[in-house]
Amino acid sequence: MADRSGQTFEIPKSSSLVADVFSTLQGNNETNREKVMEIPLSDISDFPNHPFKVKMDDEMHSMVGSIKQYGILVPGLVRPKDGGGYEMVSGHRRKTASALAELNTMPCIIRNLTDNEAVIIMVDSNLQREKILPSEKAFAYKMKMDAMRLQQGTRTDLTSAPLGQKLNGKTSRELLSEESPDSHSQIQRYIRLTELIPQLLDMVDNAVVRDKENQQIALRPAVELSYLSQEQQSELLEEIVAEDRTPSHDQAIKMRKLSEDGQLNESVIHSIMREEKPNQVEHFKMRRDRISRFFAPDTPAQKIEETIVKALELLRQRERSRNGEAR
């Protein structure tokens, strides 16, 4: 491991610790050994449009503790910027954890990479993580497929069903699936999610993390909704908020078909969303401003519901007690 003096040392490419960042793309003319240098965190900028979120979760706190105790075991990967400094390719979480651990530098491999090479390595190094949100996969897969096609000198629509010209006898999506944890059809579904407005895409993430305090939309209906126009999606969002319900897969399919036929508008969306879904639980709605004085402004809806139910149970017990005394 490098010391904090700025001196460099070399690690063989065969090292298992850094195998992920030492992967060499075809046609990359590099020597058999690469240097690792301690680089000031202030000199490292984030990757443009980085699709993976750096969360302040338990894993981040654990990483900070590990870095304080052992230092950074796996160097980051950066590439030089034309105007000076470096751009992070792999290691955004390690960079954040280093800053939280009050370090000023982090060890990094410096590699000259084209834009397309950098995108491919950035995506591959993050797709190996266990917990990845649908929104992260959506934009990561789209970025990588775009880079693969540009690298091959082709460029076609990345989100339509026909995925264009074949490379080496396979489509870009098929080549991408060979190096990814998802099938080519699942990759297509994820890429479609990039057509959703941010609020609907957040609901898809909510379904994966099982965020019961916020609206959730499953992947398959979300894919159907991605074919709606931005205006239609905004109208649907208003309906979801007003009715406190999200569309089923069948309802999403129906809206997509009507949208393609030019027959979907606000009133039609309202009518579809008012349809009773199988096994649908009836909801009781109350304006929040009627009970706001009883709760703090940031009280979650689930907590409000639980408190109201407990209060009603207590009220019922008192009424029964009074009725018994009256007898």
N, C-alpha and C positions, 0 to 999 in steps of 0.2 A: 504494500500500500504506500502511496506517496506521502511524504511529510508535508507540513504546512508552509514550507519555505519557498514553494514555487518550483522546486526541482522536479524533473520528470523521471519516470522509469518505464520499463517495457514489460508487457505481459504477452506470453505466447498466445497465438490465436487458438490453440487447442485447449486453453483453460476453460474448464466447465463452468466456472463462475460467470464468465463474460461471453459465453457462447451465443447468447441471444443478440448482443450488440455487435459481435464480430462477424455476423453473417455477411457474406460477400455477394453482391449482385453480379450477374453475368456481365462480363466486359469491364469490370472494375479493376484497373491496374494499380494494385497496392503491393507493398512489400510483405514479407512473411510475418513481420512484427509491427505493432502499432504502439504509439506513445500515449501515455496517460498523463495528463497535466492537471494540477490544482488550479482551477479557474475561479475568479471572484464571481459570486452570485450576481452582482450588479452588472456584470458583463454578459450575462446569459438572458436572452429574451425568449419568450414562449413561442412555440410553433404557431404560425398563423392559422386561425380557425381550428384550433386544436379541439377535436370532438369529444375528448374524454374529460369528464369533470374531476377536479381535484377536490375531494370532500374532506371536511374536518370531522372525520368519524373515528370510531375506536381503532381502526387499522392505522389511521394517520398518527394517533397518539402513541400507538405501539411502535410505529416506525421511528418516531421522534426519540422515544426512550432507547431504542436499539442503537440509533446513531450516536446518541450521547455516550453510550457505553462502549460501542465497538467501532464507531465511525461508519462510513459508507463502504459496504463490502463489494458492491457492483457499481462500477463507474457509469456515469451517464454518457450519452452520445450526443455530440454537438457538431455543427458545421459552421465554418467561418462565414461571416456576413461581409458583403462588399464594403459597407461603410465602417467596418470595425466591429469588434465584439463577436458574439457567437449566438447561434439559434439552437435551442434545445430540440433534439429529435426524439430521444428516449430518456426519460428521467424527470418528468415534471413533478411527480409526487416526491421523489428524492430531493429535488431542489426545494420544494416547499418545506419538507421535513427538516432539511438542513438549516433553513432560515429560522424555523421554530426552535431548533436546537441551538440557536445563536452561533452558528458557524458563518464565516464570511466567504468560504470557498467550498468547492466540491470537486472531487476527481472526475475528469471527463476524458473520453476518447475524442480526439479531434479528427474528423474525416471530411474530405471534400466530397459533397454529394450534389447531384442535380436535384431540382425540385421534385421530380417524379420518384427518384430513388429515396429521397427523404420521406415522402409521403408513405411509400410502401413499408419502409422500416418502422416509421412511427406507428402505423396501424398494426403491423404484425407484433410489435413489442407489447402493445396494450391488449390485443385480443386474447392473450393467454391468461388474463386476470379472471378470477372466479366470478366476480360480481360486475356485470356490465349492463347498463340500462339499455332499453330498446332505442332510445334517442341517440345514445353513444354509438351503438352498432350501426344505426341507420346512416349517420353522416360519415362514420369511419369507412364502411363498405363503399359508400358512394365515392369518397375521396380516393380510395385505393383503386377502384375500378376505373375511375377517370385517369389516374396516373398510369395504370397498366396500358390503357388504350393510347394515351398520348405517347408513352414510351415506344409503342409499336407503330406510331405514326397514324393512328386512326382515331376518330372521334364521332361517336353516335350518341343518341339519347340514352341516358343511363337509367331512366325510370319507366320506360315503356316496356310492354311485354316482349316484343322482339328486341333482343339485345345486340343486333347488328352483326357486323362482320366477324367471322371466326378467326382465331389466332391459333396456328399450329393444329388446325382441325377441330378446335374447341372454341366455344364462346368465352368471352372474358369472365362471365359469371361462373362458368364451369371451371375455368382455371383458378378463379378466386376461391371457389368452394373446396378445391383440393388442398388449399393451404389454410383453411378456416374451419372453425368448429361447427359451422352450419352448412346445410345442403344448399345447392344452387337455387332451389325454389324458395327456401327460407331467406336466403340473402336477398332475393327479389322482393320479398315482402318487407324486409327491413328497409331497403332502399326506397320503397314507396312511401314510407313514413316521413321522408324528408319533404313530402308535398303537403303535410299537415300544417295548420297554423300552430304556433307555439303552445297555445292553451290546450288544444286537443292532444298534442304530442305529450304534454305534461301528464295528461290523464292516462296515457298508455304506460308511462313510467310508473304512475301511481299503482296500476294494476299489478306490476311486477313486484314492487316493494310492499304491496298490500297495505297501502295507506288508506285506512278506513275513514279518515277524517276528510278526505277529498274525493272528488269524482274519479271513477276508474273506467277505462275503455280497454277491452281485450284486444289482442293483436289483430285477429282476423276481421272484426268489424272496423277496426281502425284502418286497415288496408283498403277496404271498400270506400270508406269516407275520404280517403286521400284523393279519390277521383273527382270529388266535388270541387267546385271553384272556391277561391278564397272567400268570396262574398257569401256563398252558400254555407261554407264552414262557419263563418262568423254568425250567420243566422241560426245555425244549429247550436252553436255555443250559447247564444242567448236563450234558446229553448231549454238546453240542458240545465242552465243556471235557474231559470224560472220554474221549471217543473221538477227539479231535483232528481233527474233520472237520465241515464245514458242509453243510446240506442243498442238494441240487440243486433246480432249478426244478420238476421233476416231483415230487420228494419234498415240496416246500413246498405244491404244489397238492393232493397227497394229504392232507397234514395239515390244510389248510384245509377240505377237503371233510368229513373225519372230524370236525373240530371243529364245523362247522355241523350235522352229524347227531348231535352229542352223544356221539360214540364215541371221542374222542381223550383218552387219558390217558398217564401216564408210561410204562407198559409198551408201549403202542402206538407212542409216539414212539421208544422204544428200538428196537423192531422195525424201524421204517421207517429209522432212521438206520443200522442194521446192514446194510441192503440194499447190495449192491455196485453202485456207479454205473459207467456206461460209462467206459472208459479211466481208471478209478480206480487210482491208484498205491498199492500196499500200503505201510503205515506200520509201522515198527518202533518200539515204545514202551519207554521205560525210565524208572523213577521217578527224579526229579531228585535226591532226597536220597541216592541211591547214588553219585552223581558230584559232589555239591556241594562236597566238600573239594578238588576239583581246579580249581574255577572261582570267580571272585569272584561275590558274590550278585547283582549286576546284569548279569551276562554274558548277552547275547541268545541265544535258543535256536539261531538260525542259526550264531552264532559257536561255540557248543558243538558243534554237529553237524560243522562244518568241522574243528575241532580233533580230534575223535574220528576222523574219516575219515583225516586226515593221520597220526595216531598209528598207526592200523591199517595204513596203507600202509607206514610205516616198519618196523613189526613184521614185515610180510610180506617186505620186502626183507632184513631181518636173518636171517629163517628160511631164505630161499632161499640166502643167502650161507653159512650154517652147513651146509646140506645139501650144497652144492657142495664145501666143505672136507672133509666126512665121506667123500665119495666118493674 
